[in-house]
């Protein structure tokens, strides 16, 4: 399973570790992902998604059904 948010498509970024002497070595910035269960009242079922914490804030703000609708529009969910 790759570390990609299922609602926003966020994934790992690549950058540098920079020492005090300005030596640079490659590193990876992983997305802050959480495995979470959501209840969808319209379909009367539970779903488990691996979402970023910023997506969790969006779900708390607009609701799970609206967030799923946006993800389908952007092509992250079939």
Backbone as CSV, one residue per row, in Angstrom:
resi,resn,N_x,N_y,N_z,CA_x,CA_y,CA_z,C_x,C_y,C_z
1,UNK,0.843,-1.182,0.000,0.000,0.000,0.000,0.887,1.244,0.000
2,UNK,0.688,2.119,-0.951,1.481,3.331,-0.985,0.923,4.351,0.002
3,UNK,1.770,5.262,0.416,1.372,6.275,1.379,0.812,7.489,0.638
4,UNK,-0.425,7.337,0.163,-1.112,8.389,-0.579,-2.487,8.583,0.034
5,UNK,-2.875,9.848,0.218,-4.206,10.155,0.756,-5.253,9.784,-0.293
6,UNK,-6.300,9.088,0.130,-7.318,8.616,-0.802,-8.312,9.706,-1.190
7,UNK,-8.352,10.819,-0.447,-9.283,11.897,-0.777,-8.619,13.071,-1.478
8,UNK,-7.395,13.402,-1.103,-6.741,14.579,-1.679,-5.621,14.229,-2.636
9,UNK,-5.133,12.982,-2.601,-4.043,12.588,-3.478,-2.674,13.024,-2.997
10,UNK,-2.584,13.529,-1.763,-1.281,13.937,-1.232,-0.387,12.721,-1.089
11,UNK,0.909,12.912,-1.419,1.859,11.823,-1.294,3.204,12.390,-0.860
12,UNK,4.201,11.531,-0.778,5.509,11.940,-0.272,6.170,12.939,-1.212
13,UNK,6.914,13.879,-0.591,7.717,14.845,-1.339,9.190,14.540,-1.094
14,UNK,10.048,15.009,-1.989,11.480,14.784,-1.859,12.149,16.122,-1.567
15,UNK,13.108,16.094,-0.647,13.842,17.303,-0.309,15.232,16.959,0.173
16,UNK,15.824,17.865,0.913,17.185,17.690,1.394,17.243,17.834,2.907
17,UNK,18.088,17.011,3.546,18.557,17.300,4.894,19.711,18.267,4.732
18,UNK,19.690,19.370,5.463,20.757,20.353,5.347,21.438,20.469,6.697
19,UNK,22.741,20.151,6.727,23.493,20.222,7.972,23.934,21.661,8.228
20,UNK,24.515,21.880,9.401,25.009,23.212,9.758,26.097,23.657,8.783
21,UNK,26.842,22.693,8.239,27.891,22.991,7.267,27.340,23.084,5.842
22,UNK,26.009,23.090,5.714,25.309,23.185,4.432,25.532,21.978,3.528
23,UNK,25.872,20.822,4.107,25.909,19.585,3.330,24.475,19.137,3.108
24,UNK,24.184,18.682,1.896,22.815,18.296,1.564,22.759,16.816,1.218
25,UNK,21.826,16.101,1.839,21.567,14.704,1.515,20.075,14.551,1.268
26,UNK,19.733,13.700,0.321,18.332,13.515,-0.043,17.553,12.876,1.097
27,UNK,16.283,13.291,1.237,15.376,12.703,2.208,13.962,12.771,1.659
28,UNK,13.040,12.125,2.356,11.651,12.063,1.919,10.748,12.634,3.004
29,UNK,9.827,13.484,2.614,8.813,14.028,3.508,7.526,13.253,3.258
30,UNK,7.164,12.345,4.160,5.939,11.571,4.002,4.715,12.411,4.360
31,UNK,3.603,12.097,3.741,2.342,12.743,4.085,1.891,12.238,5.453
32,UNK,1.216,13.091,6.204,0.722,12.739,7.526,-0.612,12.011,7.361
33,UNK,-0.559,10.673,7.292,-1.748,9.874,6.986,-2.271,9.150,8.215
34,UNK,-3.596,8.990,8.247,-4.286,8.295,9.329,-5.298,7.354,8.705
35,UNK,-5.394,6.135,9.223,-6.414,5.187,8.774,-7.654,5.425,9.632
36,UNK,-8.789,5.741,9.004,-9.972,6.172,9.742,-11.224,5.577,9.132
37,UNK,-12.170,5.209,10.001,-13.473,4.703,9.551,-14.485,5.843,9.558
38,UNK,-15.304,5.885,8.505,-16.337,6.910,8.390,-17.675,6.234,8.139
39,UNK,-18.724,6.794,8.731,-20.080,6.297,8.518,-20.757,7.176,7.486
40,UNK,-21.318,6.550,6.454,-22.053,7.278,5.422,-23.537,6.985,5.625
41,UNK,-24.290,7.962,6.146,-25.704,7.700,6.456,-26.570,7.467,5.215
42,UNK,-26.223,8.082,4.068,-27.031,7.904,2.861,-27.003,6.459,2.377
43,UNK,-25.833,5.810,2.501,-25.691,4.426,2.069,-25.811,3.451,3.229
44,UNK,-25.892,3.962,4.453,-26.011,3.173,5.679,-24.888,2.137,5.776
45,UNK,-23.636,2.628,5.590,-22.496,1.713,5.706,-21.267,2.474,6.211
46,UNK,-20.290,1.703,6.688,-19.017,2.230,7.146,-17.971,2.003,6.067
47,UNK,-17.073,2.980,5.870,-15.957,2.804,4.967,-14.670,3.166,5.707
48,UNK,-13.578,2.521,5.336,-12.272,2.812,5.919,-11.418,3.478,4.857
49,UNK,-10.887,4.643,5.193,-10.055,5.395,4.264,-8.723,5.731,4.915
50,UNK,-7.678,5.805,4.106,-6.387,6.307,4.563,-6.307,7.756,4.091
51,UNK,-6.503,8.698,5.022,-6.592,10.111,4.666,-5.517,10.916,5.390
52,UNK,-5.170,12.049,4.801,-4.241,12.960,5.455,-4.990,13.720,6.548
53,UNK,-4.245,14.268,7.485,-4.891,14.996,8.585,-5.537,16.278,8.082
54,UNK,-5.014,16.861,7.013,-5.676,18.034,6.442,-7.011,17.644,5.808
55,UNK,-7.092,16.435,5.244,-8.361,15.944,4.699,-9.366,15.692,5.827
56,UNK,-8.871,15.252,6.991,-9.752,15.064,8.149,-10.379,16.387,8.559
57,UNK,-9.594,17.462,8.542,-10.135,18.778,8.878,-11.197,19.192,7.866
58,UNK,-10.972,18.868,6.593,-11.951,19.189,5.559,-13.231,18.391,5.764
59,UNK,-13.094,17.112,6.129,-14.267,16.272,6.380,-15.058,16.809,7.565
60,UNK,-14.364,17.239,8.610,-15.051,17.814,9.768,-15.786,19.094,9.398
61,UNK,-15.266,19.820,8.422,-15.868,21.099,8.040,-17.048,20.930,7.095
62,UNK,-16.876,20.114,6.023,-17.929,20.020,5.002,-18.709,18.719,5.041
63,UNK,-18.226,17.717,5.771,-18.916,16.439,5.849,-18.304,15.405,4.922
64,UNK,-18.518,14.140,5.262,-17.903,13.050,4.507,-18.505,12.913,3.111
65,UNK,-19.799,13.113,2.965,-20.421,12.933,1.647,-19.946,14.000,0.672
66,UNK,-19.829,15.242,1.126,-19.341,16.313,0.258,-17.870,16.100,-0.088
67,UNK,-17.089,15.613,0.871,-15.666,15.355,0.621,-15.502,14.225,-0.388
68,UNK,-16.315,13.178,-0.273,-16.257,12.085,-1.244,-16.671,12.559,-2.631
69,UNK,-17.660,13.450,-2.691,-18.118,13.980,-3.966,-17.012,14.794,-4.637
70,UNK,-16.289,15.597,-3.837,-15.174,16.374,-4.383,-14.048,15.460,-4.879
71,UNK,-13.750,14.405,-4.114,-12.696,13.478,-4.518,-13.059,12.756,-5.810
72,UNK,-14.337,12.405,-5.978,-14.768,11.759,-7.219,-14.660,12.719,-8.387
73,UNK,-14.979,13.996,-8.168,-14.882,14.995,-9.227,-13.442,15.206,-9.663
74,UNK,-12.509,15.126,-8.718,-11.092,15.315,-9.037,-10.431,14.033,-9.545
75,UNK,-11.129,12.899,-9.440,-10.614,11.650,-9.986,-9.806,10.806,-9.025
76,UNK,-9.841,11.105,-7.728,-9.103,10.310,-6.761,-9.859,9.051,-6.362
77,UNK,-11.190,9.069,-6.517,-12.040,7.912,-6.202,-12.837,7.574,-7.439
78,UNK,-13.002,6.283,-7.707,-13.763,5.855,-8.880,-15.239,5.901,-8.620
